[in-house]
Amino acid sequence: MTMNVTIYHNPSCGTSRNTLALIRNAGIEPTVIEYLKSPPGRQELKDLIRRAGLTIREAIREKDTPYAELGLEDMSLTDELLLDAMEAHPILINRPFVVTEKGVRLSRPSELVLDILPTPQQGAFTKEDGEVVIDSEGKRVV
């Protein structure tokens, strides 16, 4: 089933892989954008962040990035300067962002994607770390 679902994906990230697998577990084959190879433009990035209800700072990834080296912890930096850094170093863009007709989410943790998927889960799902997220009836485990 093809639906208008897009994931900004990093295949090296477990959270991103789990999110992609949850989308597919709903019977959807999304458009997959490997954002490290094809980063979103500045306006698209700003729009994703805004639609997800985040600030620019909340959308920056600190772990395993040049965040500290670039001095991005400086709270006086403007959004425009933070966006400059994200454009220059796409690894600073937190992931995965998912876009559906129901909204945009930064899916951290991965199960946040369930809130915006247009179709229900079709079966059980267990994350890579062994955490059961969806039971055998396709229902979310709380």
Long-range contacts (C-beta under 8 A, 24 or more apart in sequence): 1-27, 1-28, 1-29, 1-119, 2-28, 2-29, 3-28, 3-30, 3-100, 3-101, 3-118, 3-119, 4-100, 4-101, 5-30, 5-31, 5-98, 5-99, 5-100, 5-117, 5-118, 6-30, 6-31, 6-32, 6-33, 6-98, 6-99, 6-100, 7-31, 7-32, 7-33, 7-96, 7-97, 7-98, 7-99, 8-33, 8-35, 8-40, 8-48, 8-93, 8-95, 8-96, 8-97, 8-98, 9-33, 9-34, 9-35, 9-95, 9-96, 10-34, 10-35, 10-36, 10-95, 10-96, 13-95, 13-96, 14-127, 14-128, 14-129, 15-95, 15-96, 15-107, 15-108, 15-109, 15-110, 16-95, 16-96, 16-110, 17-128, 18-110, 18-127, 18-128, 19-96, 19-98, 19-107, 19-110, 19-113, 20-96, 21-125, 22-110, 22-111, 22-113, 22-114, 22-117, 22-121, 22-125, 22-133, 22-134, 23-98, 23-113, 23-117, 25-121, 25-122, 25-123, 25-125, 25-134, 26-117, 26-118, 26-119, 26-120, 26-121, 26-122, 27-119, 27-122, 28-117, 28-118, 28-119, 30-98, 35-90, 35-93, 35-95, 36-90, 36-91, 39-87, 39-90, 39-93, 40-93, 42-83, 42-87, 45-83, 45-86, 45-87, 45-93, 46-83, 48-97, 48-99, 48-104, 51-99, 51-103, 51-104, 52-97, 52-103, 52-104, 52-105, 52-106, 54-106, 55-79, 56-82, 56-83, 56-86, 57-82, 58-94, 58-106, 59-86, 59-93, 59-94, 59-106, 60-85, 60-86, 60-92, 60-93, 60-94, 61-91, 61-92, 61-93, 61-94, 61-95, 64-91, 65-89, 65-91, 65-92, 66-91, 66-92, 67-92, 111-140, 114-140
